[in-house]
């Protein structure tokens, strides 16, 4: 049952988990201006979210995330990536998001582990994934026109929200950390006219859990309140 979810958020019962791109909102518990997680009717920062969930579930607190780090791609572009560690109903997720870009742009990676997972292992896995993906390019500049062409016979990326989707337009795509429209992607494929293709949709999160235990927070349960409440 999904309640109270807004654009860029997910919700399970009263446990609604906000997008890491949601910034500039003040945490209701501590006043941190970088709150990004919605729990029921309140918005809290990552640390306070973890405090509330730990007190409610009895699970241990999660460690603070490692500092951001820099990855340089083959094209010479630098990508500064920021960690986010949080407990979802389905497990512990470690994310990496590219910093300094508008909402929905840049690289994003995530790994999901069990609730008792080794956090350092999850951090290492998502960092390795990021370094591998940033280290390869699917597109290159077109020689005789503006825009892009494929470097090889494969392209992969991520579907992202299009602010103009309400006009019947499709999602945008992020490839090599760049946001493209479907038209721009189609133009990059122009040399493949008549070829066959296969479109494969994959989860945006690498699931490394041994099981699939889910913490249930019943709808209407007010115990998931402020720390100590």
C-alpha positions in Angstrom: 0.0 0.0 0.0 1.5 3.3 -1.1 0.6 6.4 0.9 1.8 10.0 0.7 4.5 9.4 -1.9 5.5 12.4 -4.0 7.5 12.6 -7.2 10.9 10.9 -6.6 9.8 9.1 -3.4 8.8 5.6 -2.5 6.5 4.6 0.2 5.7 1.4 2.1 3.0 1.9 4.7 3.9 5.0 6.7 7.6 4.4 5.9 8.0 6.8 2.9 11.5 7.1 1.7 12.4 10.3 -0.2 14.6 10.8 -3.1 18.3 11.7 -2.3 17.9 14.5 -4.9 15.4 16.3 -2.6 17.5 19.0 -0.9 17.0 22.2 0.9 14.3 20.9 3.2 14.9 21.3 7.0 14.9 18.2 9.1 12.0 18.3 11.6 14.1 16.6 14.3 17.5 18.4 14.2 17.2 21.3 11.8 19.6 20.0 9.3 18.9 21.9 6.0 19.6 18.8 3.9 16.7 16.6 4.9 15.7 14.1 2.2 13.6 11.3 3.7 9.9 11.4 4.4 8.7 9.3 7.3 4.9 9.4 7.4 4.1 13.1 7.5 7.5 14.4 8.4 10.8 15.0 6.5 14.0 14.2 8.3 17.7 14.0 7.5 19.5 10.6 7.0 20.8 10.5 10.5 17.5 11.3 12.2 15.7 8.8 9.9 18.1 6.1 11.1 17.6 7.1 14.7 13.8 6.8 14.4 13.9 3.5 12.6 16.5 2.0 15.0 14.4 2.9 18.0 11.3 1.5 16.4 12.7 -1.7 15.1 15.5 -2.4 17.6 18.0 -2.8 14.7 21.4 -1.2 15.2 22.2 2.3 14.0 23.9 2.6 10.6 27.4 4.2 10.3 28.0 7.6 8.8 28.7 7.4 5.1 32.3 7.7 3.8 33.3 11.1 2.3 32.7 11.8 -1.4 35.3 10.7 -3.9 36.3 11.6 -7.4 36.3 9.3 -10.4 37.7 10.5 -13.8 36.2 9.0 -16.9 38.0 8.1 -20.1 36.9 11.4 -21.7 38.7 13.4 -19.0 35.5 14.5 -17.1 35.7 14.3 -13.3 32.7 12.9 -11.4 32.4 13.6 -7.7 30.2 10.9 -6.1 28.5 11.1 -2.7 27.5 8.1 -0.5 24.1 7.7 1.1 23.5 4.8 3.6 20.0 4.1 4.7 17.7 1.3 5.9 14.8 0.5 3.6 12.1 -2.0 4.6 13.8 -4.5 2.3 17.4 -4.1 3.6 20.3 -1.7 3.8 20.9 0.3 0.7 24.2 2.1 -0.1 23.9 4.7 -2.9 26.3 6.8 -4.8 25.0 10.0 -6.5 26.9 12.5 -8.6 27.2 15.8 -6.9 26.9 19.3 -8.4 24.4 18.6 -11.1 20.7 19.4 -11.5 18.0 17.0 -10.3 18.0 13.8 -12.3 21.3 14.2 -14.0 24.6 12.5 -13.6 25.6 9.0 -12.4 23.7 7.1 -9.8 24.5 3.6 -8.4 23.0 1.5 -5.6 23.6 -1.8 -3.8 21.0 -3.5 -1.5 22.1 -5.8 1.2 20.5 -7.7 4.1 19.6 -5.8 7.3 22.6 -7.4 9.0 24.9 -6.9 6.0 28.6 -5.8 6.4 28.3 -2.1 5.5 31.9 -1.8 4.5 31.3 -4.6 2.0 28.3 -2.8 0.5 30.3 0.4 0.3 33.2 -1.4 -1.5 30.7 -3.1 -3.9 28.9 0.1 -4.9 32.2 2.0 -5.3 33.6 -0.8 -7.5 30.4 -0.7 -9.6 30.7 3.1 -10.0 34.4 3.0 -10.9 33.7 0.3 -13.5 30.7 2.1 -15.1 32.3 5.6 -15.1 35.4 3.9 -16.7 33.5 3.0 -19.8 31.7 5.1 -22.4 28.8 4.2 -24.6 28.7 7.4 -26.7 31.2 9.6 -28.5 30.8 13.0 -30.3 29.5 12.7 -33.8 32.1 13.8 -36.4 29.8 15.5 -39.0 27.0 17.0 -36.9 26.1 18.0 -33.3 25.2 15.3 -30.9 26.3 11.7 -30.2 26.9 8.4 -31.9 27.5 4.9 -30.3 31.1 3.9 -29.7 30.1 0.2 -30.1 27.0 -2.0 -30.6 25.8 -1.5 -27.0 24.3 1.3 -25.0 23.1 1.4 -21.3 21.8 4.0 -19.0 19.0 5.0 -16.7 15.5 6.3 -17.2 14.9 9.6 -15.4 11.9 11.8 -14.9 11.1 14.3 -17.6 9.5 17.5 -16.3 7.6 17.7 -19.6 6.3 14.2 -19.4 2.8 15.6 -18.6 2.6 16.7 -22.2 2.8 13.0 -23.3 6.5 13.0 -23.7 8.6 10.0 -22.6 11.2 9.8 -19.9 14.7 11.2 -20.5 17.7 8.9 -20.3 21.1 9.3 -18.6 24.0 7.8 -20.6 27.6 8.3 -19.6 26.4 10.7 -16.9 24.7 12.9 -19.5 21.0 13.5 -19.8 19.6 12.9 -23.3 16.1 13.0 -24.7 14.7 9.9 -26.5 15.1 11.9 -29.8 18.8 12.5 -29.1 19.3 8.8 -28.3 17.5 7.9 -31.5 19.7 10.2 -33.5 22.8 8.5 -31.9 21.5 5.2 -33.4 21.0 6.5 -36.9 23.9 4.4 -38.4 22.0 1.3 -37.3 19.0 1.7 -39.6 17.6 -1.8 -40.4 19.4 -3.5 -37.6 17.6 -5.6 -35.0 17.7 -4.5 -31.3 16.8 -5.9 -27.9 15.7 -3.5 -25.1 16.3 -5.0 -21.6 14.9 -3.3 -18.5 16.9 -3.9 -15.3 16.5 -2.8 -11.6 18.5 0.3 -10.8 19.7 -1.4 -7.6 22.2 -4.3 -7.5 20.6 -6.8 -5.0 23.2 -8.8 -3.1 20.9 -10.0 -0.3 21.0 -13.6 0.8 17.3 -13.4 1.7 14.4 -11.0 1.3 13.3 -10.1 4.8 11.1 -7.1 4.9 10.5 -4.9 8.0 6.8 -4.0 8.1 5.7 -0.7 9.5 1.9 -0.9 9.7 -0.1 2.0 8.3 -1.4 4.2 11.1 1.2 3.1 13.7 2.2 6.3 15.5 5.1 4.7 17.3 7.4 5.7 14.5 7.7 9.2 16.0 10.5 11.5 17.1 13.4 9.8 18.9 12.5 8.9 22.5 8.8 9.5 21.7 
